[in-house]
Amino acid sequence: MFAVAAGGGGGATATGTAGTDPAPSGPPYGGPGGAGATSSINATPTTRAGGGGGSSQQPAGGSGGSGGGGAGANNGAEGGTNATTNTGSGGGGGNDGPGGQGGSGIVIIRYKYQ
């Protein structure tokens, strides 16, 4: 039996990356999540909606995508990392443990008073 790695979830501006194939190049790694999108609607450049990282039995799960995506689990008994709140990002994938929770979204209404 061999270890398996999952791909990362897609973000707002990029797809997630596939996990690596365990053979013949070596141990599998979970794929990273896709990148989120940056906007300055709140007067500060902020990145949101990153994809969650894919899990791997070993040696490492994928990182979360920029914008708050959760990292994937990297051990058989671990769960994925939760996404950052108020970003609309995806949680990291779990192995024998649960997947991470996605980050809640946020609504920003911008208007010009006249």
N, C-alpha and C positions, 0 to 999 in steps of 0.2 A: 504494500500500500504506500502511496506517496502523498505528500502534502499538496494542498490546493490553495490557490490564491484567487480572490475575487477582484473584479475591476471596481474602480471608483465611480461615484455618481456624477452626473453632469451638473455644472454650475450655470450661471446666467450667461456667460460669454464663451465657455469652452466645455467640450465633452470630457468626461472622466477617462482615465487611462486604464487599459486592460492590465490585469495582474500578469506577472511574469510566468512563463512556462517552466515548471520545475526541471525538465530534462531537455537537453543535456547541459544547459548552462549553469546549473547549480540550484540552490534553494529558491523557492518562490517568494515573491514579495507582493503584497496587496497593491493595487493600483491607486494612485492619488486621485482625489476629487478634482473636478473641473473648477476653473477660476470663476469668481463672482464678478459683478459689475460695480464700477465706481461712479458715484455721482456726487455733486456738491449742492444738492437741494437744501441742505441744512447749513450752508455757508462753510462747510468743512468737507474736504474730499473724504468720502466714506465708502468702503467696499462692503457689499452685501451679497447674499445668495450664492455662497460657495457650495460645491458638491461635497458629499461625505466620502471619506476614504474607504477603500475596500479592505476586507479582512484577509488574514493569512494565518495558517496554523503556526508557522514559524518561518523565518526569523523576524519578520516585521510587517505590520499592517501599513496600508497607505496613509499618507498625510491628508488632512482635510484641505479642500480648496480655499484659496484666499477669499476672504469675506465671511469667515466664521464656520466653515464646514468642519465636522467632527472627524477625528482620526479613526481609522479602522483598528480592530483588535489584532493583537499579534501573538496570542497564545490561545490554546484550545479552550480554556475556561474563562477567558475574558470577554467582556462586552465592549461594544464600540463606545467612543466618546460622544457626549452630547454636543450639539452645535451651539454656537453663541446665540443667546436670546436676542430677539428683535432684529434678526438679520434675514430671516426666511431661508436659512441654510439647511443642508441635509446633515443628519447624524451619521456617524461612522458605522460601518458594518460590524456585526458581532460574529463570534465563532460559536462555541457552546453557550456563551452568555448572550444577553439580548443586544440588539443593535442600539446605537445611541439615538436619543430623541432629536428630532429636527428643531431648529430655532423658530420661535414664533415670529410672525411677520410684523411689520410696522407700516402705518399709513401716515404720510406727511403731506399736509395740504399747504401749498404755498400760494399766496395771493398778494396782489398789490392793492393797498388801500388808496382810494383817490378822494 
